[in-house]
C-alpha cells in the first residue's frame, strides 16, 4: 500500500528465510512475504540495540509483533509500557490464544489452530479430519490484524491516540467457523463433516463428471430452477414442491446429490462448464497450482509480479491485491539480513551521517 515497512530480525536472520530454498536459495514463504520491506537486525536484550529499537518506535505509526507472550513481556512490549512511552503508536500483538487467560503461554502454529477451532472437525470425511491445504490460520489472522490496524489508524485521526490491538489466531479462526458456532449455540446443531460438499447448501460442492470433476454452487431457489431446466435438463426435479427450497433439498441431500451425480457422469467438464455459464450458475474448475499461475484472470488482472534480490537476481511472485489496488506495479526488492542498517540509523539520528541539528 506504500508504507515503509522495517523488518526487525534477530542477528542470524528470520528463521523462515530458510524453510525451503525454492527461490534463489531463500524460502518461498519469506520471498512472498518480505518484498518491499527493509531489514535491520537487532538483539533486543542488548541495551544499545534496544535503544535503537525504541528510537525506531518514536517515528513509527505501527508496531506488529508475534513473539511468544512471555517473551514479549520480558522485552517490555506490553500495553502499559508502549502506551505510556508512545501514546500515538498503533501496536498489534499477534498470539496463538491471546495475551491473557489459561492458554496464553501455549505454542501455536497454523495446523494446531485449525484443530482447536473446529476447522479440521469440519473438513474431511468418515475416515477422519483433513488439514486445509493452505495456512488458513496464519494468513487469516494476518488479514484480520490488518483490518484492525487500519481501523485503529483511522480512529487516531479523530482521537489523536494510538491503540494496543491484541489479536489471537484462535479468535480469527473462530470467525471462519462463526456460522457453525452460532448454529450450535442457539439450536445445538453440529453439522456433519462432508468431504467435498457444503454443510448447509444443496447442491453445492465438487461433483465427478467424465474425465474429471467440477465445483458448482446453487445457493438460491431461483438458481435451482435454472439449474434443473437449463443445466441438467431435468424439469421433473424443478417441478417437485418438496425440493423447492434449500432447507428441503438439505433434508433430502442423498437424493438430490445422487440425481446431480448421475447427470454429471454423462458428460465431460467442458460440456458442464458451457451449460453452467450459459445459465448463470456459479462453477469452478478444479485447477492445479500450475493452472492457477497460468489462469486467464492472472493475466487479465496482471497478477504476476517480480521480486529483486540484493544481488540483482529476479524471481517471480504473485502480485497482491494491495499492490494492484495501490498501483504498486514495479518490482519489489527482497532485503538481505540487516541490509538497511546504515540508512535506517541515519534516518533516526543514530548514524554517522545523521544531522546533529536538534532543530
Buried (B, 14 or more C-beta within 10 A) or exposed (E): EEEEBBBBBEEEBBEEBEEBEEBEEBBBBBBBBBBBBBBBBBEBEEEEBBEBBBBBBEEBBBBBBBBBBEEBBEBBBBBEEBBEEBEBBBBBBBBBBBBEEEBBEBEBEBBBBBBBBBBBBBBBEEEEBBBBEEBBBBEBBBEBBBEBBEEBBEBBEEEEEBBBBBBBBBBBBBEBBEEBBEBBEEEEEEBEBBEEBBBBBBBBBEBEBEEEBBBBBBEEEEBBBBBBBBBBEBEEBBEBEEBBEBEBBBEBBEBBBEBBEEBBEEBEBBBBBEBBEEBEBEBEBEEEEEEEEEBEEBEEEEBEBBBBBEEEEEBEBEBBEEBBEEEBEEBBBBBBBBBBBEEBBBBBBBEEEEEEEEE
